[in-house]
Amino acid sequence: MPALSINVSTVNPLGDRVFVKVSPSEEKTDGGIYLPDNVKEKPQVGEVVAVGPGKVQDSGDRVPMEVKIGDKVLYSKYAGTDIKLGGEDYVLLSEKDILASVA
């Protein structure tokens, strides 16, 4: 069986799923204290790198996605599936788990 090669450009979310590149977490506090890895909180902000076509309603109509590639978003803390590709952290989540768009 051939090995499966996955990279960011080959990930195409289905339905109302969104693929987000996670922004790095804070390394130190405002007071200058460096945080060890076990104390850092999971980041909740990231940049959208791929979006699905949208959710299909019972009537067969497709609801368009509210976010697009390049948007910075704030998402629920424990939402989605964490994925690591090429040393970068990503999360695959449903559009309903996105709380806000960040300017």
N, CA, C and O of each residue as an XYZ file, in Angstrom:
412
protein
N       0.847     -1.176      0.000
C       0.000      0.000      0.000
C       0.892      1.239      0.000
O       1.780      1.345      0.846
N       0.681      2.186     -0.932
C       1.526      3.371     -1.013
C       1.292      4.297      0.180
O       0.198      4.358      0.740
N       2.358      5.019      0.553
C       2.266      5.961      1.663
C       1.444      7.170      1.230
O       1.526      7.612      0.084
N       0.662      7.691      2.148
C      -0.179      8.854      1.888
C       0.578     10.107      2.274
O       1.004     10.249      3.421
N       0.750     11.016      1.332
C       1.454     12.268      1.597
C       0.426     13.377      1.765
O      -0.304     13.710      0.831
N       0.374     13.944      2.963
C      -0.595     15.000      3.255
C       0.154     16.304      3.487
O       1.108     16.357      4.262
N      -0.289     17.351      2.808
C       0.199     18.688      3.111
C      -0.984     19.640      3.067
O      -2.096     19.238      2.725
N      -0.754     20.883      3.406
C      -1.848     21.840      3.530
C      -2.619     21.992      2.225
O      -3.844     22.114      2.249
N      -1.941     21.987      1.106
C      -2.619     22.189     -0.172
C      -3.477     20.995     -0.588
O      -4.334     21.143     -1.459
N      -3.275     19.816      0.008
C      -4.072     18.651     -0.360
C      -5.274     18.449      0.553
O      -6.062     17.530      0.328
N      -5.433     19.281      1.576
C      -6.564     19.150      2.500
C      -7.730     19.974      1.975
O      -7.628     21.194      1.850
N      -8.832     19.309      1.669
C     -10.058     19.959      1.206
C     -11.189     19.597      2.155
O     -11.734     18.496      2.067
N     -11.554     20.501      3.064
C     -12.619     20.196      4.023
C     -13.949     19.905      3.316
O     -14.234     20.451      2.250
N     -14.736     19.051      3.923
C     -16.048     18.692      3.382
C     -17.142     19.439      4.144
O     -16.963     19.812      5.304
N     -18.277     19.651      3.476
C     -19.434     20.259      4.122
C     -19.123     21.621      4.711
O     -18.591     22.499      4.033
N     -19.466     21.789      6.005
C     -19.255     23.084      6.665
C     -17.993     23.080      7.525
O     -17.935     23.761      8.549
N     -16.994     22.322      7.114
C     -15.741     22.248      7.861
C     -14.775     23.346      7.404
O     -14.804     23.796      6.258
N     -13.910     23.764      8.356
C     -12.925     24.807      8.111
C     -11.575     24.311      8.609
O     -11.489     23.750      9.701
N     -10.521     24.510      7.824
C      -9.158     24.122      8.184
C      -8.410     25.384      8.576
O      -8.242     26.291      7.760
N      -7.956     25.444      9.838
C      -7.385     26.666     10.401
C      -5.954     26.423     10.860
O      -5.672     25.434     11.536
N      -5.042     27.338     10.487
C      -3.665     27.308     10.984
C      -3.662     28.020     12.333
O      -4.033     29.190     12.426
N      -3.247     27.317     13.365
C      -3.288     27.834     14.731
C      -2.183     28.863     14.930
O      -1.032     28.628     14.564
N      -2.542     30.008     15.515
C      -1.546     31.020     15.864
C      -0.740     30.518     17.052
O      -1.283     29.839     17.923
N       0.551     30.845     17.099
C       1.371     30.362     18.213
C       0.890     30.922     19.547
O       0.392     32.046     19.614
N       1.044     30.127     20.610
C       0.629     30.566     21.939
C       1.685     31.477     22.532
O       2.831     31.501     22.084
N       1.285     32.221     23.538
C       2.190     33.158     24.198
C       3.308     32.409     24.903
O       3.057     31.431     25.608
N       4.546     32.864     24.716
C       5.712     32.250     25.346
C       5.960     32.807     26.743
O       6.530     32.126     27.596
N       5.525     34.066     26.979
C       5.746     34.655     28.294
C       4.581     35.563     28.663
O       3.810     35.984     27.801
N       4.462     35.859     29.949
C       3.389     36.706     30.447
C       3.717     38.173     30.182
O       4.822     38.503     29.750
N       2.743     39.053     30.446
C       2.970     40.482     30.291
C       4.081     40.974     31.215
O       4.764     41.950     30.905
N       4.258     40.303     32.341
C       5.291     40.675     33.300
C       6.675     40.141     32.938
O       7.646     40.442     33.632
N       6.786     39.354     31.866
C       8.073     38.868     31.409
C       8.438     37.479     31.892
O       9.571     37.043     31.687
N       7.513     36.766     32.530
C       7.792     35.418     33.016
C       7.546     34.427     31.879
O       6.465     34.412     31.289
N       8.550     33.598     31.571
C       8.412     32.583     30.528
C       7.579     31.419     31.032
O       7.757     30.950     32.156
N       6.667     30.961     30.184
C       5.744     29.891     30.559
C       6.251     28.540     30.075
O       6.641     28.409     28.915
N       6.251     27.516     30.961
C       6.589     26.170     30.494
C       5.448     25.609     29.648
O       4.314     26.081     29.734
N       5.750     24.599     28.829
C       4.756     24.036     27.917
C       3.515     23.507     28.615
O       2.418     23.600     28.062
N       3.656     22.952     29.819
C       2.498     22.361     30.482
C       1.553     23.399     31.082
O       0.473     23.036     31.547
N       1.926     24.680     31.086
C       1.079     25.732     31.646
C       0.400     26.544     30.544
O      -0.612     27.198     30.796
N       0.940     26.511     29.332
C       0.394     27.297     28.232
C      -1.020     26.842     27.902
O      -1.319     25.648     27.894
N      -1.885     27.818     27.628
C      -3.240     27.492     27.214
C      -3.272     27.205     25.719
O      -2.467     27.731     24.950
N      -4.203     26.373     25.331
C      -4.379     26.073     23.917
C      -4.853     27.344     23.204
O      -5.820     27.967     23.641
N      -4.181     27.736     22.108
C      -4.600     28.949     21.394
C      -6.007     28.792     20.823
O      -6.435     27.686     20.494
N      -6.710     29.900     20.713
C      -8.061     29.889     20.174
C      -8.189     30.793     18.954
O      -9.297     31.056     18.488
N      -7.066     31.266     18.440
C      -7.082     32.155     17.284
C      -6.248     31.518     16.186
O      -5.209     30.911     16.446
N      -6.720     31.666     14.950
C      -5.976     31.124     13.828
C      -6.409     31.740     12.520
O      -7.335     32.550     12.465
N      -5.715     31.336     11.460
C      -6.007     31.841     10.122
C      -6.597     30.719      9.276
O      -6.061     29.612      9.240
N      -7.697     31.008      8.602
C      -8.369     30.029      7.754
C      -7.506     29.758      6.525
O      -7.143     30.686      5.802
N      -7.175     28.482      6.288
C      -6.377     28.114      5.121
C      -7.180     27.326      4.091
O      -6.761     27.223      2.938
N      -8.322     26.769      4.481
C      -9.199     26.063      3.534
C     -10.601     25.996      4.114
O     -10.770     25.881      5.328
N     -11.600     26.067      3.254
C     -13.001     25.964      3.686
C     -13.733     24.969      2.803
O     -13.392     24.779      1.636
N     -14.739     24.342      3.381
C     -15.583     23.436      2.626
C     -16.597     24.209      1.805
O     -16.656     25.436      1.893
N     -17.398     23.512      1.007
C     -18.375     24.177      0.145
C     -19.599     24.704      0.893
O     -20.348     25.512      0.344
N     -19.817     24.264      2.130
C     -20.978     24.698      2.903
C     -21.901     23.536      3.215
O     -21.831     22.481      2.586
N     -22.760     23.742      4.186
C     -23.683     22.701      4.633
C     -24.871     22.591      3.687
O     -25.371     23.597      3.184
N     -25.315     21.370      3.452
C     -26.484     21.126      2.611
C     -27.710     20.977      3.513
O     -27.731     20.147      4.422
N     -28.729     21.798      3.246
C     -29.970     21.730      4.019
C     -30.825     20.555      3.559
O     -30.529     19.931      2.540
N     -31.876     20.253      4.301
C     -32.778     19.159      3.945
C     -33.429     19.390      2.582
O     -33.763     18.432      1.886
N     -33.609     20.656      2.196
C     -34.228     20.976      0.906
C     -33.266     20.762     -0.260
O     -33.676     20.812     -1.419
N     -31.984     20.524      0.043
C     -30.992     20.323     -0.998
C     -30.205     21.576     -1.328
O     -29.245     21.525     -2.098
N     -30.607     22.711     -0.746
C     -29.873     23.952     -0.971
C     -28.617     23.971     -0.111
O     -28.617     23.483      1.019
N     -27.552     24.537     -0.656
C     -26.291     24.636      0.071
C     -26.193     26.020      0.707
O     -26.387     27.034      0.036
N     -25.890     26.056      2.010
C     -25.705     27.307      2.741
C     -24.256     27.738      2.559
O     -23.349     26.987      2.918
N     -24.011     28.932      2.006
C     -22.621     29.364      1.788
C     -21.890     29.595      3.111
O     -22.505     29.907      4.130
N     -20.574     29.437      3.073
C     -19.745     29.630      4.261
C     -19.626     31.118      4.581
O     -19.586     31.953      3.677
N     -19.570     31.442      5.873
C     -19.432     32.839      6.295
C     -17.984     33.284      6.365
O     -17.709     34.483      6.393
N     -17.050     32.337      6.393
C     -15.629     32.682      6.436
C     -14.980     32.303      5.114
O     -15.495     31.469      4.369
N     -13.839     32.930      4.836
C     -13.114     32.626      3.605
C     -11.635     32.469      3.924
O     -11.193     32.810      5.021
N     -10.884     31.963      2.985
C      -9.454     31.754      3.162
C      -8.788     33.095      3.468
O      -9.042     34.100      2.805
N      -7.931     33.084      4.488
C      -7.218     34.284      4.881
C      -7.829     35.001      6.077
O      -7.174     35.853      6.677
N      -9.077     34.677      6.440
C      -9.715     35.296      7.607
C      -9.040     34.835      8.888
O      -8.659     33.671      9.006
N      -8.892     35.733      9.841
C      -8.428     35.374     11.177
C      -9.679     35.161     12.013
O     -10.577     36.002     12.031
N      -9.731     34.020     12.710
C     -10.938     33.667     13.454
C     -10.616     33.278     14.895
O      -9.509     32.844     15.213
N     -11.610     33.446     15.746
C     -11.574     33.014     17.136
C     -12.525     31.832     17.226
O     -13.685     31.938     16.827
N     -12.045     30.701     17.746
C     -12.876     29.502     17.798
C     -12.932     28.948     19.213
O     -12.130     29.327     20.067
N     -13.876     28.055     19.459
C     -14.070     27.442     20.779
C     -12.811     26.719     21.228
O     -12.081     26.156     20.412
N     -12.565     26.740     22.517
C     -11.319     26.216     23.081
C     -11.094     24.737     22.778
O      -9.987     24.357     22.396
N     -12.088     23.915     22.934
C     -11.907     22.468     22.756
C     -12.587     21.948     21.503
O     -12.979     20.782     21.444
N     -12.730     22.805     20.500
C     -13.420     22.422     19.268
C     -12.453     21.789     18.272
O     -11.252     22.056     18.296
N     -12.986     20.966     17.415
C     -12.250     20.450     16.278
C     -11.251     19.352     16.571
O     -11.147     18.843     17.687
N     -10.522     19.008     15.527
C      -9.505     17.965     15.578
C      -8.149     18.596     15.322
O      -7.940     19.228     14.286
N      -7.221     18.426     16.263
C      -5.876     18.982     16.122
C      -5.061     18.142     15.145
O      -5.075     16.912     15.202
N      -4.351     18.824     14.245
C      -3.545     18.163     13.223
C      -2.194     18.870     13.160
O      -2.126     20.098     13.215
N      -1.120     18.090     13.044
C       0.220     18.659     12.910
C       0.754     18.271     11.534
O       0.884     17.085     11.231
N       1.064     19.268     10.698
C       1.599     19.044      9.360
C       2.854     19.890      9.177
O       2.808     21.112      9.324
N       3.957     19.255      8.862
C       5.192     19.980      8.596
C       5.646     20.865      9.740
O       6.188     21.945      9.503
N       5.438     20.437     10.965
C       5.859     21.218     12.122
C       4.906     22.340     12.497
O       5.158     23.047     13.473
N       3.827     22.528     11.761
C       2.831     23.565     12.043
C       1.597     22.913     12.650
O       1.275     21.767     12.337
N       0.904     23.650     13.520
C      -0.323     23.157     14.138
C      -1.537     23.691     13.389
O      -1.616     24.875     13.061
N      -2.477     22.792     13.127
C      -3.730     23.131     12.462
C      -4.877     22.530     13.255
O      -4.677     21.638     14.079
N      -6.084     23.028     12.998
C      -7.280     22.441     13.586
C      -8.352     22.393     12.498
O      -8.557     23.360     11.765
N      -9.030     21.247     12.410
C     -10.136     21.068     11.474
C     -11.405     21.129     12.294
O     -11.633     20.277     13.152
N     -12.238     22.131     12.040
C     -13.436     22.307     12.860
C     -14.642     22.662     12.021
O     -14.527     23.031     10.852
N     -15.791     22.545     12.637
C     -17.043     22.881     11.992
C     -17.236     24.399     12.046
O     -16.763     25.051     12.977
N     -17.917     24.953     11.068
C     -18.131     26.402     11.041
C     -18.875     26.885     12.280
O     -18.680     28.021     12.712
N     -19.717     26.048     12.853
C     -20.480     26.470     14.035
C     -19.576     26.663     15.253
O     -19.987     27.305     16.220
N     -18.350     26.120     15.227
C     -17.412     26.291     16.333
C     -16.623     27.592     16.247
O     -15.889     27.933     17.175
N     -16.767     28.320     15.143
C     -16.114     29.613     15.014
C     -16.986     30.655     15.697
O     -18.168     30.798     15.385
N     -16.382     31.380     16.636
C     -17.115     32.335     17.449
C     -17.127     33.732     16.833
O     -18.130     34.441     16.915
N     -16.002     34.131     16.210
C     -15.912     35.490     15.675
C     -14.799     35.585     14.644
O     -13.887     34.760     14.597
N     -14.904     36.613     13.827
C     -13.837     36.956     12.903
C     -13.024     38.060     13.575
O     -13.594     38.987     14.151
N     -11.694     37.964     13.505
C     -10.827     38.920     14.191
C     -10.183     39.835     13.154
O      -9.621     39.371     12.162
N     -10.273     41.142     13.400
C      -9.689     42.118     12.459
C      -8.210     42.285     12.702
O      -7.554     43.062     12.008
